[in-house]
């Protein structure tokens, strides 16, 4: 049976992080973008990382921060991966942190730019661990509730895993998994009672919907 990984992003409390792990999330996202309603200070993020069980990965989300500073924060907190919003391939190695560049995509031209990014990064010996595709909303960096263009992503392959984000909910993620067949899915606003506060029932329903949809995928 194909496996589709689940990341619950924009977690802001240890309780929400623990619950996400308990119901089967593979990773939780910690947002370090000051303009986000889900913004965390390093001190607040540390409390969340401490609350996670050993096999649930904490991933930092960064916007406009120099890569060296990103990795320093990841080292300080013991993060597993770093998700960045940057159109330029990295000029430094992020090891030992898995690098997941995120792209806001609304059309074929923007999707082609993702392919070029991966090609350039691979040629430099720094291919990303995965790419995350989010919906394009002017002036907003994720967590918008808008759906990404699934029809463009069906069959899209850059040679690295694809993580699908953008407007996913417990109600539509099964259709998204069937249409795109991503390596993983990422949700923030779709499982919230308000920005930064996860609804435990919706989180559990989301994970169950992903598992059920993955079980129906052909090998």
C-alpha positions as protocol buffer text, in pm:
chain_id: "A"
residue {
  index: 1
  type: UNK
  ca { x: 0 y: 0 z: 0 }
}
residue {
  index: 2
  type: UNK
  ca { x: 144 y: 343 z: -90 }
}
residue {
  index: 3
  type: UNK
  ca { x: 227 y: 564 z: 206 }
}
residue {
  index: 4
  type: UNK
  ca { x: 126 y: 932 z: 212 }
}
residue {
  index: 5
  type: UNK
  ca { x: 293 y: 1125 z: 493 }
}
residue {
  index: 6
  type: UNK
  ca { x: 108 y: 1388 z: 695 }
}
residue {
  index: 7
  type: UNK
  ca { x: 244 y: 1716 z: 830 }
}
residue {
  index: 8
  type: UNK
  ca { x: 27 y: 1928 z: 1059 }
}
residue {
  index: 9
  type: UNK
  ca { x: 166 y: 2277 z: 1011 }
}
residue {
  index: 10
  type: UNK
  ca { x: 135 y: 2594 z: 1214 }
}
residue {
  index: 11
  type: UNK
  ca { x: 124 y: 2412 z: 1549 }
}
residue {
  index: 12
  type: UNK
  ca { x: 154 y: 2663 z: 1833 }
}
residue {
  index: 13
  type: UNK
  ca { x: 109 y: 2465 z: 2155 }
}
residue {
  index: 14
  type: UNK
  ca { x: 265 y: 2152 z: 2305 }
}
residue {
  index: 15
  type: UNK
  ca { x: -83 y: 2004 z: 2352 }
}
residue {
  index: 16
  type: UNK
  ca { x: -167 y: 2043 z: 1982 }
}
residue {
  index: 17
  type: UNK
  ca { x: 168 y: 1888 z: 1888 }
}
residue {
  index: 18
  type: UNK
  ca { x: 120 y: 1589 z: 2115 }
}
residue {
  index: 19
  type: UNK
  ca { x: -231 y: 1531 z: 1985 }
}
residue {
  index: 20
  type: UNK
  ca { x: -116 y: 1545 z: 1622 }
}
residue {
  index: 21
  type: UNK
  ca { x: 147 y: 1283 z: 1700 }
}
residue {
  index: 22
  type: UNK
  ca { x: -98 y: 1062 z: 1890 }
}
residue {
  index: 23
  type: UNK
  ca { x: -341 y: 1046 z: 1597 }
}
residue {
  index: 24
  type: UNK
  ca { x: -67 y: 957 z: 1350 }
}
residue {
  index: 25
  type: UNK
  ca { x: 89 y: 1273 z: 1203 }
}
residue {
  index: 26
  type: UNK
  ca { x: 442 y: 1215 z: 1073 }
}
residue {
  index: 27
  type: UNK
  ca { x: 556 y: 1574 z: 1126 }
}
residue {
  index: 28
  type: UNK
  ca { x: 451 y: 1905 z: 1277 }
}
residue {
  index: 29
  type: UNK
  ca { x: 538 y: 2245 z: 1134 }
}
residue {
  index: 30
  type: UNK
  ca { x: 668 y: 2529 z: 1349 }
}
residue {
  index: 31
  type: UNK
  ca { x: 630 y: 2870 z: 1187 }
}
residue {
  index: 32
  type: UNK
  ca { x: 905 y: 3129 z: 1236 }
}
residue {
  index: 33
  type: UNK
  ca { x: 760 y: 3388 z: 997 }
}
residue {
  index: 34
  type: UNK
  ca { x: 678 y: 3697 z: 1208 }
}
residue {
  index: 35
  type: UNK
  ca { x: 386 y: 3803 z: 987 }
}
residue {
  index: 36
  type: UNK
  ca { x: 208 y: 3471 z: 1030 }
}
residue {
  index: 37
  type: UNK
  ca { x: -75 y: 3431 z: 1285 }
}
residue {
  index: 38
  type: UNK
  ca { x: 101 y: 3103 z: 1371 }
}
residue {
  index: 39
  type: UNK
  ca { x: 437 y: 3267 z: 1446 }
}
residue {
  index: 40
  type: UNK
  ca { x: 652 y: 3112 z: 1718 }
}
residue {
  index: 41
  type: UNK
  ca { x: 954 y: 3244 z: 1901 }
}
residue {
  index: 42
  type: UNK
  ca { x: 1240 y: 2996 z: 1944 }
}
residue {
  index: 43
  type: UNK
  ca { x: 1152 y: 2964 z: 2313 }
}
residue {
  index: 44
  type: UNK
  ca { x: 791 y: 2874 z: 2235 }
}
residue {
  index: 45
  type: UNK
  ca { x: 905 y: 2632 z: 1966 }
}
residue {
  index: 46
  type: UNK
  ca { x: 1143 y: 2460 z: 2208 }
}
residue {
  index: 47
  type: UNK
  ca { x: 853 y: 2373 z: 2438 }
}
residue {
  index: 48
  type: UNK
  ca { x: 671 y: 2212 z: 2146 }
}
residue {
  index: 49
  type: UNK
  ca { x: 974 y: 2012 z: 2033 }
}
residue {
  index: 50
  type: UNK
  ca { x: 1020 y: 1884 z: 2388 }
}
residue {
  index: 51
  type: UNK
  ca { x: 659 y: 1763 z: 2389 }
}
residue {
  index: 52
  type: UNK
  ca { x: 693 y: 1551 z: 2074 }
}
residue {
  index: 53
  type: UNK
  ca { x: 745 y: 1175 z: 2087 }
}
residue {
  index: 54
  type: UNK
  ca { x: 1066 y: 1049 z: 1925 }
}
residue {
  index: 55
  type: UNK
  ca { x: 928 y: 947 z: 1584 }
}
residue {
  index: 56
  type: UNK
  ca { x: 734 y: 1264 z: 1503 }
}
residue {
  index: 57
  type: UNK
  ca { x: 953 y: 1511 z: 1314 }
}
residue {
  index: 58
  type: UNK
  ca { x: 957 y: 1884 z: 1395 }
}
residue {
  index: 59
  type: UNK
  ca { x: 1000 y: 2097 z: 1082 }
}
residue {
  index: 60
  type: UNK
  ca { x: 1071 y: 2470 z: 1084 }
}
residue {
  index: 61
  type: UNK
  ca { x: 902 y: 2707 z: 837 }
}
residue {
  index: 62
  type: UNK
  ca { x: 1108 y: 3012 z: 741 }
}
residue {
  index: 63
  type: UNK
  ca { x: 1047 y: 3308 z: 510 }
}
residue {
  index: 64
  type: UNK
  ca { x: 1316 y: 3554 z: 405 }
}
residue {
  index: 65
  type: UNK
  ca { x: 1574 y: 3438 z: 659 }
}
residue {
  index: 66
  type: UNK
  ca { x: 1934 y: 3372 z: 549 }
}
residue {
  index: 67
  type: UNK
  ca { x: 1999 y: 3001 z: 517 }
}
residue {
  index: 68
  type: UNK
  ca { x: 2281 y: 3006 z: 767 }
}
residue {
  index: 69
  type: UNK
  ca { x: 2048 y: 3158 z: 1026 }
}
residue {
  index: 70
  type: UNK
  ca { x: 1779 y: 2903 z: 936 }
}
residue {
  index: 71
  type: UNK
  ca { x: 2020 y: 2617 z: 1004 }
}
residue {
  index: 72
  type: UNK
  ca { x: 2140 y: 2780 z: 1327 }
}
residue {
  index: 73
  type: UNK
  ca { x: 1781 y: 2792 z: 1452 }
}
residue {
  index: 74
  type: UNK
  ca { x: 1724 y: 2433 z: 1344 }
}
residue {
  index: 75
  type: UNK
  ca { x: 2038 y: 2324 z: 1531 }
}
residue {
  index: 76
  type: UNK
  ca { x: 1937 y: 2516 z: 1843 }
}
residue {
  index: 77
  type: UNK
  ca { x: 1594 y: 2349 z: 1853 }
}
residue {
  index: 78
  type: UNK
  ca { x: 1679 y: 2003 z: 1722 }
}
residue {
  index: 79
  type: UNK
  ca { x: 1460 y: 2027 z: 1413 }
}
residue {
  index: 80
  type: UNK
  ca { x: 1453 y: 1748 z: 1156 }
}
residue {
  index: 81
  type: UNK
  ca { x: 1384 y: 1964 z: 853 }
}
residue {
  index: 82
  type: UNK
  ca { x: 1362 y: 2322 z: 730 }
}
residue {
  index: 83
  type: UNK
  ca { x: 1095 y: 2452 z: 493 }
}
residue {
  index: 84
  type: UNK
  ca { x: 1186 y: 2774 z: 313 }
}
residue {
  index: 85
  type: UNK
  ca { x: 1013 y: 3012 z: 76 }
}
residue {
  index: 86
  type: UNK
  ca { x: 1291 y: 3125 z: -158 }
}
residue {
  index: 87
  type: UNK
  ca { x: 1305 y: 3125 z: -538 }
}
residue {
  index: 88
  type: UNK
  ca { x: 1682 y: 3077 z: -543 }
}
residue {
  index: 89
  type: UNK
  ca { x: 1845 y: 2737 z: -492 }
}
residue {
  index: 90
  type: UNK
  ca { x: 2058 y: 2726 z: -175 }
}
residue {
  index: 91
  type: UNK
  ca { x: 2422 y: 2828 z: -201 }
}
residue {
  index: 92
  type: UNK
  ca { x: 2505 y: 2629 z: 114 }
}
residue {
  index: 93
  type: UNK
  ca { x: 2446 y: 2274 z: 228 }
}
residue {
  index: 94
  type: UNK
  ca { x: 2166 y: 2235 z: 484 }
}
residue {
  index: 95
  type: UNK
  ca { x: 2284 y: 1893 z: 608 }
}
residue {
  index: 96
  type: UNK
  ca { x: 2192 y: 1742 z: 853 }
}
residue {
  index: 97
  type: UNK
  ca { x: 1858 y: 1919 z: 809 }
}
residue {
  index: 98
  type: UNK
  ca { x: 1627 y: 1802 z: 532 }
}
residue {
  index: 99
  type: UNK
  ca { x: 1561 y: 2102 z: 306 }
}
residue {
  index: 100
  type: UNK
  ca { x: 1207 y: 2142 z: 170 }
}
residue {
  index: 101
  type: UNK
  ca { x: 1170 y: 2452 z: -48 }
}
residue {
  index: 102
  type: UNK
  ca { x: 809 y: 2566 z: -75 }
}
residue {
  index: 103
  type: UNK
  ca { x: 658 y: 2714 z: -390 }
}
residue {
  index: 104
  type: UNK
  ca { x: 335 y: 2904 z: -441 }
}
residue {
  index: 105
  type: UNK
  ca { x: 194 y: 2778 z: -769 }
}
residue {
  index: 106
  type: UNK
  ca { x: -105 y: 2900 z: -964 }
}
residue {
  index: 107
  type: UNK
  ca { x: -13 y: 2824 z: -1326 }
}
residue {
  index: 108
  type: UNK
  ca { x: 210 y: 2614 z: -1549 }
}
residue {
  index: 109
  type: UNK
  ca { x: 482 y: 2879 z: -1570 }
}
residue {
  index: 110
  type: UNK
  ca { x: 525 y: 2879 z: -1193 }
}
residue {
  index: 111
  type: UNK
  ca { x: 531 y: 2500 z: -1192 }
}
residue {
  index: 112
  type: UNK
  ca { x: 805 y: 2502 z: -1459 }
}
residue {
  index: 113
  type: UNK
  ca { x: 1006 y: 2728 z: -1230 }
}
residue {
  index: 114
  type: UNK
  ca { x: 993 y: 2456 z: -961 }
}
residue {
  index: 115
  type: UNK
  ca { x: 1142 y: 2209 z: -1207 }
}
residue {
  index: 116
  type: UNK
  ca { x: 1423 y: 2451 z: -1297 }
}
residue {
  index: 117
  type: UNK
  ca { x: 1494 y: 2514 z: -928 }
}
residue {
  index: 118
  type: UNK
  ca { x: 1541 y: 2143 z: -863 }
}
residue {
  index: 119
  type: UNK
  ca { x: 1760 y: 2102 z: -1173 }
}
residue {
  index: 120
  type: UNK
  ca { x: 1991 y: 2386 z: -1067 }
}
residue {
  index: 121
  type: UNK
  ca { x: 2007 y: 2264 z: -707 }
}
residue {
  index: 122
  type: UNK
  ca { x: 2082 y: 1908 z: -818 }
}
residue {
  index: 123
  type: UNK
  ca { x: 2358 y: 2027 z: -1052 }
}
residue {
  index: 124
  type: UNK
  ca { x: 2518 y: 2205 z: -756 }
}
residue {
  index: 125
  type: UNK
  ca { x: 2497 y: 1887 z: -546 }
}
residue {
  index: 126
  type: UNK
  ca { x: 2224 y: 2028 z: -322 }
}
residue {
  index: 127
  type: UNK
  ca { x: 1902 y: 1868 z: -444 }
}
residue {
  index: 128
  type: UNK
  ca { x: 1618 y: 1930 z: -197 }
}
residue {
  index: 129
  type: UNK
  ca { x: 1482 y: 1650 z: 18 }
}
residue {
  index: 130
  type: UNK
  ca { x: 1137 y: 1729 z: -123 }
}
residue {
  index: 131
  type: UNK
  ca { x: 944 y: 2019 z: -273 }
}
residue {
  index: 132
  type: UNK
  ca { x: 625 y: 2158 z: -124 }
}
residue {
  index: 133
  type: UNK
  ca { x: 363 y: 2299 z: -359 }
}
residue {
  index: 134
  type: UNK
  ca { x: 126 y: 2554 z: -207 }
}
residue {
  index: 135
  type: UNK
  ca { x: -143 y: 2769 z: -363 }
}
residue {
  index: 136
  type: UNK
  ca { x: -53 y: 3112 z: -497 }
}
residue {
  index: 137
  type: UNK
  ca { x: -218 y: 3398 z: -310 }
}
residue {
  index: 138
  type: UNK
  ca { x: -67 y: 3743 z: -360 }
}
residue {
  index: 139
  type: UNK
  ca { x: 109 y: 3869 z: -49 }
}
residue {
  index: 140
  type: UNK
  ca { x: 50 y: 3558 z: 162 }
}
residue {
  index: 141
  type: UNK
  ca { x: 299 y: 3282 z: 240 }
}
residue {
  index: 142
  type: UNK
  ca { x: 95 y: 2970 z: 312 }
}
residue {
  index: 143
  type: UNK
  ca { x: -193 y: 2895 z: 544 }
}
residue {
  index: 144
  type: UNK
  ca { x: -438 y: 3074 z: 314 }
}
residue {
  index: 145
  type: UNK
  ca { x: -702 y: 2803 z: 276 }
}
residue {
  index: 146
  type: UNK
  ca { x: -685 y: 2830 z: -104 }
}
residue {
  index: 147
  type: UNK
  ca { x: -650 y: 2508 z: -303 }
}
residue {
  index: 148
  type: UNK
  ca { x: -341 y: 2444 z: -517 }
}
residue {
  index: 149
  type: UNK
  ca { x: -394 y: 2353 z: -887 }
}
residue {
  index: 150
  type: UNK
  ca { x: -428 y: 1975 z: -856 }
}
residue {
  index: 151
  type: UNK
  ca { x: -484 y: 1933 z: -1230 }
}
residue {
  index: 152
  type: UNK
  ca { x: -135 y: 2069 z: -1300 }
}
residue {
  index: 153
  type: UNK
  ca { x: 27 y: 1852 z: -1035 }
}
residue {
  index: 154
  type: UNK
  ca { x: -104 y: 1515 z: -1150 }
}
residue {
  index: 155
  type: UNK
  ca { x: 205 y: 1335 z: -1279 }
}
residue {
  index: 156
  type: UNK
  ca { x: 439 y: 1623 z: -1189 }
}
residue {
  index: 157
  type: UNK
  ca { x: 779 y: 1472 z: -1107 }
}
residue {
  index: 158
  type: UNK
  ca { x: 1109 y: 1650 z: -1046 }
}
residue {
  index: 159
  type: UNK
  ca { x: 1288 y: 1343 z: -914 }
}
residue {
  index: 160
  type: UNK
  ca { x: 1232 y: 1442 z: -550 }
}
residue {
  index: 161
  type: UNK
  ca { x: 924 y: 1380 z: -331 }
}
residue {
  index: 162
  type: UNK
  ca { x: 624 y: 1611 z: -373 }
}
residue {
  index: 163
  type: UNK
  ca { x: 441 y: 1746 z: -70 }
}
residue {
  index: 164
  type: UNK
  ca { x: 98 y: 1893 z: -146 }
}
residue {
  index: 165
  type: UNK
  ca { x: -33 y: 2188 z: 53 }
}
residue {
  index: 166
  type: UNK
  ca { x: -289 y: 2461 z: -7 }
}
residue {
  index: 167
  type: UNK
  ca { x: -650 y: 2452 z: 108 }
}
residue {
  index: 168
  type: UNK
  ca { x: -652 y: 2090 z: 222 }
}
residue {
  index: 169
  type: UNK
  ca { x: -922 y: 1982 z: 466 }
}
residue {
  index: 170
  type: UNK
  ca { x: -1055 y: 1654 z: 605 }
}
residue {
  index: 171
  type: UNK
  ca { x: -1331 y: 1685 z: 347 }
}
residue {
  index: 172
  type: UNK
  ca { x: -1116 y: 1724 z: 33 }
}
residue {
  index: 173
  type: UNK
  ca { x: -779 y: 1565 z: 113 }
}
residue {
  index: 174
  type: UNK
  ca { x: -894 y: 1223 z: -7 }
}
residue {
  index: 175
  type: UNK
  ca { x: -972 y: 1367 z: -351 }
}
residue {
  index: 176
  type: UNK
  ca { x: -638 y: 1552 z: -347 }
}
residue {
  index: 177
  type: UNK
  ca { x: -445 y: 1232 z: -272 }
}
residue {
  index: 178
  type: UNK
  ca { x: -628 y: 1047 z: -549 }
}
residue {
  index: 179
  type: UNK
  ca { x: -570 y: 1326 z: -803 }
}
residue {
  index: 180
  type: UNK
  ca { x: -207 y: 1415 z: -729 }
}
residue {
  index: 181
  type: UNK
  ca { x: -66 y: 1105 z: -556 }
}
residue {
  index: 182
  type: UNK
  ca { x: 175 y: 1312 z: -347 }
}
residue {
  index: 183
  type: UNK
  ca { x: 450 y: 1174 z: -126 }
}
residue {
  index: 184
  type: UNK
  ca { x: 306 y: 1380 z: 156 }
}
residue {
  index: 185
  type: UNK
  ca { x: 39 y: 1636 z: 244 }
}
residue {
  index: 186
  type: UNK
  ca { x: 61 y: 1949 z: 458 }
}
residue {
  index: 187
  type: UNK
  ca { x: -229 y: 2122 z: 634 }
}
residue {
  index: 188
  type: UNK
  ca { x: -261 y: 2430 z: 854 }
}
residue {
  index: 189
  type: UNK
  ca { x: -584 y: 2630 z: 833 }
}
residue {
  index: 190
  type: UNK
  ca { x: -791 y: 2330 z: 722 }
}
residue {
  index: 191
  type: UNK
  ca { x: -774 y: 2171 z: 1069 }
}
residue {
  index: 192
  type: UNK
  ca { x: -808 y: 2484 z: 1282 }
}
residue {
  index: 193
  type: UNK
  ca { x: -1080 y: 2630 z: 1501 }
}
residue {
  index: 194
  type: UNK
  ca { x: -902 y: 2967 z: 1462 }
}
residue {
  index: 195
  type: UNK
  ca { x: -559 y: 3065 z: 1324 }
}
residue {
  index: 196
  type: UNK
  ca { x: -293 y: 2885 z: 1526 }
}
residue {
  index: 197
  type: UNK
  ca { x: -538 y: 2671 z: 1725 }
}
residue {
  index: 198
  type: UNK
  ca { x: -588 y: 2318 z: 1599 }
}
residue {
  index: 199
  type: UNK
  ca { x: -925 y: 2149 z: 1624 }
}
residue {
  index: 200
  type: UNK
  ca { x: -844 y: 1800 z: 1758 }
}
residue {
  index: 201
  type: UNK
  ca { x: -1141 y: 1640 z: 1587 }
}
residue {
  index: 202
  type: UNK
  ca { x: -1049 y: 1786 z: 1249 }
}
residue {
  index: 203
  type: UNK
  ca { x: -683 y: 1688 z: 1291 }
}
residue {
  index: 204
  type: UNK
  ca { x: -779 y: 1328 z: 1358 }
}
residue {
  index: 205
  type: UNK
  ca { x: -1029 y: 1326 z: 1070 }
}
residue {
  index: 206
  type: UNK
  ca { x: -763 y: 1466 z: 838 }
}
residue {
  index: 207
  type: UNK
  ca { x: -511 y: 1194 z: 922 }
}
residue {
  index: 208
  type: UNK
  ca { x: -775 y: 923 z: 886 }
}
residue {
  index: 209
  type: UNK
  ca { x: -886 y: 1063 z: 549 }
}
residue {
  index: 210
  type: UNK
  ca { x: -528 y: 1058 z: 419 }
}
residue {
  index: 211
  type: UNK
  ca { x: -473 y: 699 z: 535 }
}
residue {
  index: 212
  type: UNK
  ca { x: -801 y: 585 z: 380 }
}
residue {
  index: 213
  type: UNK
  ca { x: -724 y: 756 z: 48 }
}
residue {
  index: 214
  type: UNK
  ca { x: -370 y: 614 z: 39 }
}
residue {
  index: 215
  type: UNK
  ca { x: -508 y: 264 z: 95 }
}
residue {
  index: 216
  type: UNK
  ca { x: -709 y: 300 z: -229 }
}
residue {
  index: 217
  type: UNK
  ca { x: -414 y: 407 z: -444 }
}
residue {
  index: 218
  type: UNK
  ca { x: -279 y: 154 z: -693 }
}
residue {
  index: 219
  type: UNK
  ca { x: 70 y: 23 z: -623 }
}
